[in-house]
Amino acid sequence: MTTPDQIHNTAVIGAGFAGLSAAAYLAKGGCKVDVFEKNADIGGRARQLTTPGGYTFDMGPSWYWMPDVFENFFADFGYKAADFYELKLLDPEYVMIFGKDETIEIPASMSELFTLFEGIEKGSSEALKQFLKEAAYKYRIGINKLVYKPGLSLREFADVELVKGMFRLQVFTSLSSHIRKYFKDEKLRALMEFPALFLGAMAEDTPALYSLMNYAGLKLGTWYPVGGFGAVVDAMKKIAEQLGVKFYTEEPVNGFRIKNAKIKNVYSDYQSKAFDGVIAAADYHHVDQHLLSPEYRNYGSRYWKKRVMAPSALIFYLGAKKKIKKLRHHNLFFDEDLSTHAREIYKDPQWPTKPLFYVCCTSKTDDQVAPAGHENIFILMPLAVGLNDDEDTREKYFDIIMDRLENYCGEGIRGYLDYKRSYCVSDFRQDYNSFGGNAYGLANTLRQTAILKPSLANKKIKNLFYAGHLTVPGPGVPPAIISGKVAANQLLKYLGRL
Ligand SMILES: Cc1cc2nc3c(=O)[nH]c(=O)nc-3n(C[C@H](O)[C@H](O)[C@H](O)COP(=O)(O)OP(=O)(O)OC[C@H]3O[C@@H](n4cnc5c(N)ncnc54)[C@H](O)[C@@H]3O)c2cc1C
């Protein structure tokens, strides 16, 4: 039993969104919190890269979806996102590029979106209304009832509304077949299937429950936090520090002292410190397989080999000494066959023959991220995990991508670059101890949803819980923030503080 003045020392491993969130909730729950981060910067995959020439790149996330999840976090601490950063609604939200002169710009306004659909396929505006009505239900149930559950037992899901709604939630139908019932046009189908890629899997392997992502994207809007995702990281760090959280950067955790099924000490490269509870918000596989000795692991190596990982990525951070007229903030290149690229990511892992890619140009919205008259360009090509990514291969793909990008933009870009850096599989491994060099964690397939994900609780150590994109609820910034809260609540319960 905890007495009101009892102090509990807790440790959080990793200062990505999950770790930041967990640290803030633990501190709010009255714990002393130390966060150990391997890298020099806070933010994990959402760190920023600032160059001497005046560019600021978000190294990872660029799509700010589900603003309500961010607001819920800030509200738990008495704030609003607007207390820390300005949010801009993007309009168009994004452009889908099917060919040089074949594009679809997704408007922020719903009435314009319905007109756009009707112009592409007769009757599809009504179909979209019905589709979004269903997706709104899934979003409401998903965000209010499902994602905040720790997923430790089926009993958690025995809620009347959940049980009644199970059929409507379409957990056992694929997103792809669900979409195909509503839309015939292949471009509209691609547009509706694209959010599944955020979940790290193909639409045919993703439960139709996740049409809630279509609702998130099309109805709740695509936003941009001015200053980039780094502004969100700074805001969460500020809240944590106000509550007394201490950050130890460049201090990787390398093991534990465990006694009577409890972690007693956390070992870092520089110290051994006693703790009453630990949240591991570094990549789950790394903690399970490399920080714990075999008798304390939740899973064996065979289990991990069988997991379907979300893709890795080949990324280029580019600074260009001119403005590029045709680029929008978010540009999705769907000018090659999606199924071939997907097969080369998931089924037959190899460097893609004809890759799809995504270009983000934050300088279209934010003049802080590039010098005046310049563009800040982030290019991402999804890639199978575990591939060899030597310099020659990266360069080969740089040229393939740039040929298509320059052709689409109708102007040269390569000759105007004053900054270029690539980032790929081995960098993810090296920087984040990422399993297979994954970029987004574990794919949200049916067999890897809710209680079927790696467990939030260590089954052999009572005071160790996991957070982050390999456990519940899944990949992406909003789920990482939620997962930090859920894990913190489990530890607070264990410590008798909740
Ligand atoms: C290129 C890219 C694009 C993305 N785009 C989007 C997007 O547009 N929108 C969106 O919502 N999501 C996006 N995501 C996904 C999102 O960024 C992640 O799901 C989320 O940031 C994961 O947060 P996390 O806290 O679980 O993990 P991480 O951010 O990886 O944090 C884990 C931290 O643990 C640290 N660590 C590892 N080992 C140790 C150790 N031994 N000791 C101490 N610390 C350790 C790591 O250095 C890291 O800082 C993207 C991800 C990537 C990579």
The ligand as an SDF file (V2000), in Angstrom:
LIG
                    3D

 53 58  0  0  0  0  0  0  0  0999 V2000
   10.6180    8.0710  -41.6610 C   0  0  0  0  0  0  0  0  0  0  0  0
    9.4130    7.9710  -40.7740 C   0  0  0  0  0  0  0  0  0  0  0  0
    8.2450    8.6230  -41.1190 C   0  0  0  0  0  0  0  0  0  0  0  0
    7.1330    8.5640  -40.2830 C   0  0  0  0  0  0  0  0  0  0  0  0
    6.0120    9.2620  -40.6140 N   0  0  0  0  0  0  0  0  0  0  0  0
    5.0030    9.3580  -39.7180 C   0  0  0  0  0  0  0  0  0  0  0  0
    3.9610   10.3080  -39.9100 C   0  0  0  0  0  0  0  0  0  0  0  0
    3.9750   11.0490  -40.8960 O   0  0  0  0  0  0  0  0  0  0  0  0
    2.9820   10.4060  -38.9690 N   0  0  0  0  0  0  0  0  0  0  0  0
    2.9710    9.6040  -37.8500 C   0  0  0  0  0  0  0  0  0  0  0  0
    2.0650    9.7170  -37.0280 O   0  0  0  0  0  0  0  0  0  0  0  0
    3.9660    8.6870  -37.6450 N   0  0  0  0  0  0  0  0  0  0  0  0
    4.9800    8.5840  -38.5220 C   0  0  0  0  0  0  0  0  0  0  0  0
    6.0360    7.7450  -38.2970 N   0  0  0  0  0  0  0  0  0  0  0  0
    5.9770    6.8240  -37.1680 C   0  0  0  0  0  0  0  0  0  0  0  0
    6.3230    7.5060  -35.8470 C   0  0  0  0  0  0  0  0  0  0  0  0
    7.3660    8.4220  -36.0280 O   0  0  0  0  0  0  0  0  0  0  0  0
    6.7360    6.4480  -34.8430 C   0  0  0  0  0  0  0  0  0  0  0  0
    5.7370    5.4300  -34.7770 O   0  0  0  0  0  0  0  0  0  0  0  0
    6.9090    7.0330  -33.4400 C   0  0  0  0  0  0  0  0  0  0  0  0
    7.6710    8.2190  -33.4770 O   0  0  0  0  0  0  0  0  0  0  0  0
    7.5650    5.9680  -32.5810 C   0  0  0  0  0  0  0  0  0  0  0  0
    7.7810    6.4740  -31.3010 O   0  0  0  0  0  0  0  0  0  0  0  0
    8.4140    5.5450  -30.1840 P   0  0  0  0  0  0  0  0  0  0  0  0
    8.5540    6.4060  -28.9740 O   0  0  0  0  0  0  0  0  0  0  0  0
    7.6550    4.2920  -30.0770 O   0  0  0  0  0  0  0  0  0  0  0  0
    9.8700    5.1070  -30.7580 O   0  0  0  0  0  0  0  0  0  0  0  0
   11.1580    5.9680  -31.0510 P   0  0  0  0  0  0  0  0  0  0  0  0
   10.8110    7.2920  -31.5780 O   0  0  0  0  0  0  0  0  0  0  0  0
   12.0700    5.1460  -31.8640 O   0  0  0  0  0  0  0  0  0  0  0  0
   11.8080    6.1810  -29.6080 O   0  0  0  0  0  0  0  0  0  0  0  0
   12.5660    5.1660  -28.9740 C   0  0  0  0  0  0  0  0  0  0  0  0
   13.7990    5.8110  -28.3750 C   0  0  0  0  0  0  0  0  0  0  0  0
   14.5300    4.8160  -27.6300 O   0  0  0  0  0  0  0  0  0  0  0  0
   15.9070    5.0960  -27.7830 C   0  0  0  0  0  0  0  0  0  0  0  0
   16.6840    3.9140  -27.4160 N   0  0  0  0  0  0  0  0  0  0  0  0
   16.8850    2.7630  -28.1230 C   0  0  0  0  0  0  0  0  0  0  0  0
   17.6520    1.9020  -27.4120 N   0  0  0  0  0  0  0  0  0  0  0  0
   17.9320    2.5200  -26.2360 C   0  0  0  0  0  0  0  0  0  0  0  0
   18.6780    2.1310  -25.0880 C   0  0  0  0  0  0  0  0  0  0  0  0
   19.2760    0.9350  -24.9850 N   0  0  0  0  0  0  0  0  0  0  0  0
   18.7910    3.0090  -24.0610 N   0  0  0  0  0  0  0  0  0  0  0  0
   18.1850    4.2380  -24.1210 C   0  0  0  0  0  0  0  0  0  0  0  0
   17.4630    4.6490  -25.1960 N   0  0  0  0  0  0  0  0  0  0  0  0
   17.3370    3.7910  -26.2320 C   0  0  0  0  0  0  0  0  0  0  0  0
   16.0330    5.4830  -29.2310 C   0  0  0  0  0  0  0  0  0  0  0  0
   17.2240    6.1930  -29.4620 O   0  0  0  0  0  0  0  0  0  0  0  0
   14.7840    6.3520  -29.4140 C   0  0  0  0  0  0  0  0  0  0  0  0
   15.0550    7.6980  -29.1380 O   0  0  0  0  0  0  0  0  0  0  0  0
    7.1740    7.7950  -39.0930 C   0  0  0  0  0  0  0  0  0  0  0  0
    8.3530    7.1400  -38.7450 C   0  0  0  0  0  0  0  0  0  0  0  0
    9.4670    7.2400  -39.5660 C   0  0  0  0  0  0  0  0  0  0  0  0
   10.7300    6.5760  -39.1520 C   0  0  0  0  0  0  0  0  0  0  0  0
  1  2  1  0
  2  3  1  0
  2 52  2  0
  3  4  2  0
  4  5  1  0
  4 50  1  0
  5  6  2  0
  6  7  1  0
  6 13  1  0
  7  8  2  0
  7  9  1  0
  9 10  1  0
 10 11  2  0
 10 12  1  0
 12 13  2  0
 13 14  1  0
 14 15  1  0
 14 50  1  0
 15 16  1  0
 16 17  1  0
 16 18  1  0
 18 19  1  0
 18 20  1  0
 20 21  1  0
 20 22  1  0
 22 23  1  0
 23 24  1  0
 24 25  2  0
 24 26  1  0
 24 27  1  0
 27 28  1  0
 28 29  2  0
 28 30  1  0
 28 31  1  0
 31 32  1  0
 32 33  1  0
 33 34  1  0
 33 48  1  0
 34 35  1  0
 35 36  1  0
 35 46  1  0
 36 37  1  0
 36 45  1  0
 37 38  2  0
 38 39  1  0
 39 40  1  0
 39 45  2  0
 40 41  1  0
 40 42  2  0
 42 43  1  0
 43 44  2  0
 44 45  1  0
 46 47  1  0
 46 48  1  0
 48 49  1  0
 50 51  2  0
 51 52  1  0
 52 53  1  0
M  END
$$$$
